[in-house]
Every structure is written in structure tokens, then in C-alpha cells.
Amino acid sequence: MERGLLDLTRAETAFAALVPRPTLCLAEHFAPLLAQWRAAGLWVPHHRFHRLTLAGRFWQVPMTTRLLGWMAEHPDLSHS
């Protein structure tokens, strides 16, 4: 995100190291959040990436924080 894009392929690979057989892939888990950001004009699809717009670059830090918080709510991660 600091470089202006989100690469879900790399994120999925890293997640697979934590959760070998997830019941829900990250793309599906993040879909509502990413759809909201797209509708708000904060990112646009670009090949396999989500490229931040100028507004998205401005909001990158809180977006990253929100994304990490959303990840913590993934159903395959322990909440204990």
C-alpha cells in the first residue's frame, strides 16, 4: 500500500503460510471493503493489482490500518 498498490496475489501467498487451507480466501474476505473503496474512488483495478488513486494515496495510512483490522476478523484466524 505504501507504494500505491495492493497485490492480493502476494497477500494470498503470505496468508497461505499462516493458514494452509483457508475456508475463505483474502479476496473474498476483503471484497466488501475493497468494493467500498472503489466506489469512493480510492483505488482502481490495474491488472492483478488494486492501484491507489491520488485520493487513495492521501488516505493510504488509515486504509492500511483498516485492512489489517479487517484481516484480524478473518474467520480462519483465532480470536482467543
MOPAC internal coordinates of N, CA, C and O (Angstrom, degrees):
PM7 1SCF
backbone

  N    0.0000 0     0.00 0     0.00 0    0    0    0
  C    1.4455 1     0.00 0     0.00 0    1    0    0
  C    1.5278 1   110.20 1     0.00 0    2    1    0
  O    1.2310 1   119.45 1   145.22 1    3    2    1
  N    1.3245 1   118.66 1   -34.78 1    3    2    1
  C    1.4659 1   120.87 1   179.01 1    5    3    2
  C    1.5239 1   111.86 1   -61.95 1    6    5    3
  O    1.2310 1   120.51 1   154.92 1    7    6    5
  N    1.3117 1   116.62 1   -25.08 1    7    6    5
  C    1.4651 1   121.24 1   179.51 1    9    7    6
  C    1.5216 1   112.60 1   -92.86 1   10    9    7
  O    1.2310 1   120.76 1  -173.99 1   11   10    9
  N    1.3240 1   116.16 1     6.01 1   11   10    9
  C    1.4545 1   120.03 1   175.39 1   13   11   10
  C    1.5135 1   115.13 1    90.20 1   14   13   11
  O    1.2310 1   119.85 1  -164.69 1   15   14   13
  N    1.3317 1   117.89 1    15.31 1   15   14   13
  C    1.4576 1   119.18 1   177.53 1   17   15   14
  C    1.5149 1   111.23 1  -153.83 1   18   17   15
  O    1.2310 1   121.48 1   -20.74 1   19   18   17
  N    1.3079 1   114.77 1   159.26 1   19   18   17
  C    1.4567 1   122.69 1   174.93 1   21   19   18
  C    1.5155 1   107.17 1  -118.56 1   22   21   19
  O    1.2310 1   120.87 1   -56.55 1   23   22   21
  N    1.3197 1   115.95 1   123.45 1   23   22   21
  C    1.4620 1   122.67 1   179.11 1   25   23   22
  C    1.5233 1   107.85 1  -106.34 1   26   25   23
  O    1.2310 1   120.33 1   -83.92 1   27   26   25
  N    1.3251 1   116.97 1    96.08 1   27   26   25
  C    1.4538 1   120.53 1  -177.73 1   29   27   26
  C    1.5228 1   112.50 1   -67.19 1   30   29   27
  O    1.2310 1   119.49 1   154.30 1   31   30   29
  N    1.3233 1   118.59 1   -25.70 1   31   30   29
  C    1.4579 1   120.70 1   178.18 1   33   31   30
  C    1.5257 1   109.88 1   -63.38 1   34   33   31
  O    1.2310 1   120.50 1   134.11 1   35   34   33
  N    1.3151 1   116.65 1   -45.89 1   35   34   33
  C    1.4647 1   120.51 1   177.76 1   37   35   34
  C    1.5206 1   111.08 1   -66.71 1   38   37   35
  O    1.2310 1   120.39 1   142.01 1   39   38   37
  N    1.3137 1   116.86 1   -37.99 1   39   38   37
  C    1.4634 1   120.80 1   178.39 1   41   39   38
  C    1.5307 1   110.76 1   -64.54 1   42   41   39
  O    1.2310 1   120.45 1   138.59 1   43   42   41
  N    1.3305 1   116.75 1   -41.41 1   43   42   41
  C    1.4692 1   120.93 1   178.19 1   45   43   42
  C    1.5298 1   110.36 1   -62.60 1   46   45   43
  O    1.2310 1   120.22 1   138.90 1   47   46   45
  N    1.3249 1   117.19 1   -41.10 1   47   46   45
  C    1.4661 1   121.25 1   179.03 1   49   47   46
  C    1.5251 1   110.73 1   -62.73 1   50   49   47
  O    1.2310 1   120.31 1   134.72 1   51   50   49
  N    1.3165 1   117.01 1   -45.28 1   51   50   49
  C    1.4631 1   121.15 1   178.66 1   53   51   50
  C    1.5320 1   110.71 1   -64.75 1   54   53   51
  O    1.2310 1   120.52 1   140.19 1   55   54   53
  N    1.3318 1   116.61 1   -39.81 1   55   54   53
  C    1.4564 1   120.76 1   179.51 1   57   55   54
  C    1.5253 1   111.15 1   -64.89 1   58   57   55
  O    1.2310 1   120.26 1   142.54 1   59   58   57
  N    1.3356 1   117.12 1   -37.46 1   59   58   57
  C    1.4640 1   121.66 1   179.39 1   61   59   58
  C    1.5233 1   111.73 1   -62.80 1   62   61   59
  O    1.2310 1   120.40 1   153.26 1   63   62   61
  N    1.3266 1   116.84 1   -26.74 1   63   62   61
  C    1.4629 1   119.86 1   176.09 1   65   63   62
  C    1.5348 1   110.73 1   -70.01 1   66   65   63
  O    1.2310 1   120.30 1   151.61 1   67   66   65
  N    1.3310 1   117.04 1   -28.39 1   67   66   65
  C    1.4678 1   121.73 1   178.12 1   69   67   66
  C    1.5210 1   112.27 1   -86.95 1   70   69   67
  O    1.2310 1   121.42 1   139.14 1   71   70   69
  N    1.3227 1   114.88 1   -40.86 1   71   70   69
  C    1.4653 1   121.95 1  -177.54 1   73   71   70
  C    1.5278 1   107.20 1  -127.85 1   74   73   71
  O    1.2310 1   120.18 1   -84.34 1   75   74   73
  N    1.3526 1   117.26 1    95.66 1   75   74   73
  C    1.4761 1   120.23 1  -173.88 1   77   75   74
  C    1.5189 1   115.45 1   -56.16 1   78   77   75
  O    1.2310 1   119.16 1   141.18 1   79   78   77
  N    1.3307 1   119.20 1   -38.82 1   79   78   77
  C    1.4635 1   121.77 1   179.99 1   81   79   78
  C    1.5221 1   109.97 1  -131.73 1   82   81   79
  O    1.2310 1   120.66 1  -102.71 1   83   82   81
  N    1.3272 1   116.34 1    77.29 1   83   82   81
  C    1.4707 1   118.31 1  -177.51 1   85   83   82
  C    1.5222 1   112.00 1   -66.90 1   86   85   83
  O    1.2310 1   121.27 1   -32.72 1   87   86   85
  N    1.3175 1   115.17 1   147.28 1   87   86   85
  C    1.4653 1   119.84 1   176.61 1   89   87   86
  C    1.5237 1   110.89 1   -79.58 1   90   89   87
  O    1.2310 1   120.61 1   162.46 1   91   90   89
  N    1.3368 1   116.44 1   -17.54 1   91   90   89
  C    1.4543 1   122.21 1  -178.76 1   93   91   90
  C    1.5275 1   108.40 1  -141.74 1   94   93   91
  O    1.2310 1   120.27 1   -57.56 1   95   94   93
  N    1.3265 1   117.10 1   122.44 1   95   94   93
  C    1.4651 1   119.18 1   179.45 1   97   95   94
  C    1.5352 1   109.42 1   -72.42 1   98   97   95
  O    1.2310 1   120.95 1   -20.56 1   99   98   97
  N    1.3088 1   115.79 1   159.44 1   99   98   97
  C    1.4562 1   120.66 1  -178.22 1  101   99   98
  C    1.5218 1   112.10 1   -61.29 1  102  101   99
  O    1.2310 1   120.34 1   140.62 1  103  102  101
  N    1.3235 1   116.95 1   -39.38 1  103  102  101
  C    1.4673 1   120.17 1  -179.48 1  105  103  102
  C    1.5307 1   110.56 1   -58.07 1  106  105  103
  O    1.2310 1   120.36 1   138.10 1  107  106  105
  N    1.3318 1   116.92 1   -41.90 1  107  106  105
  C    1.4660 1   120.63 1   178.33 1  109  107  106
  C    1.5271 1   111.01 1   -70.02 1  110  109  107
  O    1.2310 1   120.76 1   139.59 1  111  110  109
  N    1.3162 1   116.15 1   -40.41 1  111  110  109
  C    1.4672 1   120.61 1  -178.93 1  113  111  110
  C    1.5282 1   111.20 1   -65.86 1  114  113  111
  O    1.2310 1   120.70 1   139.21 1  115  114  113
  N    1.3334 1   116.26 1   -40.79 1  115  114  113
  C    1.4569 1   121.36 1  -178.49 1  117  115  114
  C    1.5300 1   113.23 1   -82.57 1  118  117  115
  O    1.2310 1   119.63 1   169.16 1  119  118  117
  N    1.3222 1   118.32 1   -10.84 1  119  118  117
  C    1.4718 1   122.34 1  -172.07 1  121  119  118
  C    1.5308 1   113.89 1   -50.07 1  122  121  119
  O    1.2310 1   118.40 1   132.08 1  123  122  121
  N    1.3398 1   120.66 1   -47.92 1  123  122  121
  C    1.4653 1   118.68 1  -179.24 1  125  123  122
  C    1.5296 1   112.68 1   -62.30 1  126  125  123
  O    1.2310 1   120.58 1   138.75 1  127  126  125
  N    1.3125 1   116.50 1   -41.25 1  127  126  125
  C    1.4543 1   121.01 1   179.89 1  129  127  126
  C    1.5262 1   111.07 1   -66.50 1  130  129  127
  O    1.2310 1   120.41 1   133.95 1  131  130  129
  N    1.3223 1   116.83 1   -46.05 1  131  130  129
  C    1.4670 1   120.83 1  -179.90 1  133  131  130
  C    1.5296 1   111.48 1   -65.36 1  134  133  131
  O    1.2310 1   120.41 1   144.56 1  135  134  133
  N    1.3303 1   116.83 1   -35.44 1  135  134  133
  C    1.4674 1   120.17 1   177.23 1  137  135  134
  C    1.5345 1   110.55 1   -65.19 1  138  137  135
  O    1.2310 1   120.69 1   139.70 1  139  138  137
  N    1.3179 1   116.29 1   -40.30 1  139  138  137
  C    1.4649 1   120.70 1   178.20 1  141  139  138
  C    1.5275 1   110.01 1   -63.59 1  142  141  139
  O    1.2310 1   120.12 1   136.49 1  143  142  141
  N    1.3232 1   117.37 1   -43.51 1  143  142  141
  C    1.4656 1   121.17 1   179.99 1  145  143  142
  C    1.5316 1   111.41 1   -66.10 1  146  145  143
  O    1.2310 1   120.92 1   142.58 1  147  146  145
  N    1.3240 1   115.85 1   -37.42 1  147  146  145
  C    1.4696 1   118.50 1   178.01 1  149  147  146
  C    1.5279 1   110.47 1   -65.57 1  150  149  147
  O    1.2310 1   120.72 1   135.90 1  151  150  149
  N    1.3254 1   116.23 1   -44.10 1  151  150  149
  C    1.4681 1   120.52 1   178.97 1  153  151  150
  C    1.5251 1   111.22 1   -62.71 1  154  153  151
  O    1.2310 1   120.31 1   148.62 1  155  154  153
  N    1.3198 1   117.01 1   -31.38 1  155  154  153
  C    1.4660 1   121.44 1   179.48 1  157  155  154
  C    1.5315 1   111.90 1   -82.53 1  158  157  155
  O    1.2310 1   120.43 1   177.21 1  159  158  157
  N    1.3349 1   116.79 1    -2.79 1  159  158  157
  C    1.4602 1   120.18 1   178.38 1  161  159  158
  C    1.5256 1   113.84 1    77.50 1  162  161  159
  O    1.2310 1   120.26 1  -154.57 1  163  162  161
  N    1.3312 1   117.10 1    25.43 1  163  162  161
  C    1.4653 1   120.50 1  -178.53 1  165  163  162
  C    1.5261 1   113.76 1   -90.94 1  166  165  163
  O    1.2310 1   120.42 1   161.69 1  167  166  165
  N    1.3208 1   116.81 1   -18.31 1  167  166  165
  C    1.4561 1   120.43 1   176.15 1  169  167  166
  C    1.5192 1   109.62 1  -154.38 1  170  169  167
  O    1.2310 1   121.52 1   -18.96 1  171  170  169
  N    1.3207 1   114.70 1   161.04 1  171  170  169
  C    1.4642 1   121.79 1   176.05 1  173  171  170
  C    1.5276 1   108.29 1  -134.20 1  174  173  171
  O    1.2310 1   119.74 1   -32.57 1  175  174  173
  N    1.3349 1   118.11 1   147.43 1  175  174  173
  C    1.4631 1   119.61 1   176.54 1  177  175  174
  C    1.5255 1   110.09 1   -66.89 1  178  177  175
  O    1.2310 1   121.01 1   -38.77 1  179  178  177
  N    1.3101 1   115.68 1   141.23 1  179  178  177
  C    1.4636 1   121.42 1   179.01 1  181  179  178
  C    1.5139 1   106.96 1  -148.23 1  182  181  179
  O    1.2310 1   120.49 1   -80.17 1  183  182  181
  N    1.3360 1   116.67 1    99.83 1  183  182  181
  C    1.4632 1   123.53 1  -174.32 1  185  183  182
  C    1.5288 1   108.47 1    55.82 1  186  185  183
  O    1.2310 1   119.36 1    57.27 1  187  186  185
  N    1.3149 1   118.83 1  -122.73 1  187  186  185
  C    1.4714 1   120.25 1  -179.73 1  189  187  186
  C    1.5230 1   112.49 1   -90.63 1  190  189  187
  O    1.2310 1   120.12 1  -177.50 1  191  190  189
  N    1.3162 1   117.38 1     2.50 1  191  190  189
  C    1.4569 1   122.42 1  -175.58 1  193  191  190
  C    1.5223 1   112.11 1  -104.44 1  194  193  191
  O    1.2310 1   121.63 1   -11.64 1  195  194  193
  N    1.3114 1   114.48 1   168.36 1  195  194  193
  C    1.4586 1   123.42 1   167.10 1  197  195  194
  C    1.5192 1   104.13 1  -113.99 1  198  197  195
  O    1.2310 1   120.35 1   -72.20 1  199  198  197
  N    1.3251 1   116.93 1   107.80 1  199  198  197
  C    1.4662 1   121.62 1  -176.85 1  201  199  198
  C    1.5234 1   109.85 1   -92.15 1  202  201  199
  O    1.2310 1   121.35 1   -52.26 1  203  202  201
  N    1.3344 1   115.02 1   127.74 1  203  202  201
  C    1.4569 1   120.03 1   179.75 1  205  203  202
  C    1.5280 1   110.48 1   -70.75 1  206  205  203
  O    1.2310 1   120.97 1   -41.01 1  207  206  205
  N    1.3157 1   115.75 1   138.99 1  207  206  205
  C    1.4659 1   121.43 1   173.47 1  209  207  206
  C    1.5300 1   107.70 1   -80.11 1  210  209  207
  O    1.2310 1   120.63 1     0.32 1  211  210  209
  N    1.3108 1   116.40 1  -179.68 1  211  210  209
  C    1.4622 1   119.83 1   176.56 1  213  211  210
  C    1.5334 1   110.31 1   -58.59 1  214  213  211
  O    1.2310 1   120.41 1   136.32 1  215  214  213
  N    1.3283 1   116.82 1   -43.68 1  215  214  213
  C    1.4680 1   120.60 1   177.14 1  217  215  214
  C    1.5301 1   110.65 1   -63.67 1  218  217  215
  O    1.2310 1   120.59 1   140.28 1  219  218  217
  N    1.3291 1   116.48 1   -39.72 1  219  218  217
  C    1.4596 1   120.81 1   178.26 1  221  219  218
  C    1.5232 1   112.24 1   -63.50 1  222  221  219
  O    1.2310 1   120.83 1   142.81 1  223  222  221
  N    1.3313 1   116.01 1   -37.19 1  223  222  221
  C    1.4715 1   119.32 1   177.03 1  225  223  222
  C    1.5230 1   110.27 1   -65.76 1  226  225  223
  O    1.2310 1   120.09 1   143.93 1  227  226  225
  N    1.3148 1   117.44 1   -36.07 1  227  226  225
  C    1.4565 1   120.90 1   177.24 1  229  227  226
  C    1.5322 1   110.30 1   -63.35 1  230  229  227
  O    1.2310 1   120.55 1   138.01 1  231  230  229
  N    1.3299 1   116.55 1   -41.99 1  231  230  229
  C    1.4618 1   122.29 1  -176.87 1  233  231  230
  C    1.5235 1   113.21 1   -93.94 1  234  233  231
  O    1.2310 1   119.39 1  -167.35 1  235  234  233
  N    1.3047 1   118.78 1    12.65 1  235  234  233
  C    1.4714 1   122.58 1  -174.02 1  237  235  234
  C    1.5219 1   113.76 1   -55.73 1  238  237  235
  O    1.2310 1   119.33 1   135.35 1  239  238  237
  N    1.3049 1   118.88 1   -44.65 1  239  238  237
  C    1.4725 1   120.53 1  -176.89 1  241  239  238
  C    1.5358 1   111.11 1   -63.34 1  242  241  239
  O    1.2310 1   119.26 1   128.10 1  243  242  241
  N    1.3382 1   119.01 1   -51.90 1  243  242  241
  C    1.4735 1   116.72 1   177.53 1  245  243  242
  C    1.5315 1   113.07 1   -65.43 1  246  245  243
  O    1.2310 1   120.05 1   149.95 1  247  246  245
  N    1.3308 1   117.50 1   -30.05 1  247  246  245
  C    1.4652 1   119.99 1   176.86 1  249  247  246
  C    1.5225 1   110.19 1   -65.75 1  250  249  247
  O    1.2310 1   120.22 1   136.69 1  251  250  249
  N    1.3199 1   117.18 1   -43.31 1  251  250  249
  C    1.4626 1   121.25 1   178.65 1  253  251  250
  C    1.5257 1   110.12 1   -62.56 1  254  253  251
  O    1.2310 1   120.74 1   136.61 1  255  254  253
  N    1.3170 1   116.18 1   -43.39 1  255  254  253
  C    1.4652 1   120.73 1   178.15 1  257  255  254
  C    1.5198 1   110.51 1   -60.18 1  258  257  255
  O    1.2310 1   120.66 1   135.99 1  259  258  257
  N    1.3247 1   116.34 1   -44.01 1  259  258  257
  C    1.4738 1   120.95 1   179.22 1  261  259  258
  C    1.5196 1   111.18 1   -64.68 1  262  261  259
  O    1.2310 1   120.58 1   138.91 1  263  262  261
  N    1.3216 1   116.49 1   -41.09 1  263  262  261
  C    1.4610 1   121.20 1   179.39 1  265  263  262
  C    1.5296 1   110.52 1   -62.12 1  266  265  263
  O    1.2310 1   119.90 1   137.14 1  267  266  265
  N    1.3182 1   117.80 1   -42.86 1  267  266  265
  C    1.4652 1   121.49 1   178.37 1  269  267  266
  C    1.5291 1   110.75 1   -66.28 1  270  269  267
  O    1.2310 1   120.46 1   140.76 1  271  270  269
  N    1.3190 1   116.73 1   -39.24 1  271  270  269
  C    1.4582 1   119.90 1   176.05 1  273  271  270
  C    1.5176 1   111.88 1   -64.12 1  274  273  271
  O    1.2310 1   120.91 1   139.82 1  275  274  273
  N    1.3302 1   115.87 1   -40.18 1  275  274  273
  C    1.4709 1   121.41 1   178.56 1  277  275  274
  C    1.5206 1   109.27 1   -64.32 1  278  277  275
  O    1.2310 1   120.62 1   140.46 1  279  278  277
  N    1.3343 1   116.41 1   -39.54 1  279  278  277
  C    1.4573 1   120.57 1   179.55 1  281  279  278
  C    1.5274 1   110.64 1   -62.80 1  282  281  279
  O    1.2310 1   120.33 1   141.86 1  283  282  281
  N    1.3188 1   116.97 1   -38.14 1  283  282  281
  C    1.4573 1   120.85 1   179.33 1  285  283  282
  C    1.5337 1   111.74 1   -61.63 1  286  285  283
  O    1.2310 1   120.31 1   159.20 1  287  286  285
  N    1.3200 1   117.01 1   -20.80 1  287  286  285
  C    1.4655 1   121.37 1   179.03 1  289  287  286
  C    1.5230 1   112.73 1   -91.50 1  290  289  287
  O    1.2310 1   119.92 1  -174.42 1  291  290  289
  N    1.3289 1   117.76 1     5.58 1  291  290  289
  C    1.4675 1   120.80 1   179.73 1  293  291  290
  C    1.5312 1   108.92 1   -59.44 1  294  293  291
  O    1.2310 1   119.87 1   -45.26 1  295  294  293
  N    1.3379 1   117.86 1   134.74 1  295  294  293
  C    1.4774 1   120.38 1  -176.15 1  297  295  294
  C    1.5271 1   114.66 1   -62.57 1  298  297  295
  O    1.2310 1   119.34 1   159.11 1  299  298  297
  N    1.3228 1   118.86 1   -20.89 1  299  298  297
  C    1.4639 1   120.91 1  -179.49 1  301  299  298
  C    1.5217 1   113.86 1   -86.91 1  302  301  299
  O    1.2310 1   120.29 1   175.84 1  303  302  301
  N    1.3190 1   117.05 1    -4.16 1  303  302  301
  C    1.4640 1   120.33 1   178.31 1  305  303  302
  C    1.5187 1   109.11 1   -98.36 1  306  305  303
  O    1.2310 1   120.83 1   -41.09 1  307  306  305
  N    1.3037 1   116.01 1   138.91 1  307  306  305
  C    1.4591 1   121.37 1  -179.64 1  309  307  306
  C    1.5107 1   110.72 1   -67.15 1  310  309  307
  O    1.2310 1   120.50 1   -41.77 1  311  310  309
  N    1.3062 1   116.64 1   138.23 1  311  310  309
  C    1.4660 1   121.96 1   179.32 1  313  311  310
  C    1.5226 1   111.32 1  -110.50 1  314  313  311
  O    1.2310 1   120.29 1  -160.04 1  315  314  313
  N    1.3163 1   117.06 1    19.96 1  315  314  313
  C    1.4642 1   119.37 1  -179.00 1  317  315  314
  C    1.5032 1   112.76 1   -91.23 1  318  317  315
  O    1.2310 1   120.10 1   180.00 1  319  318  317

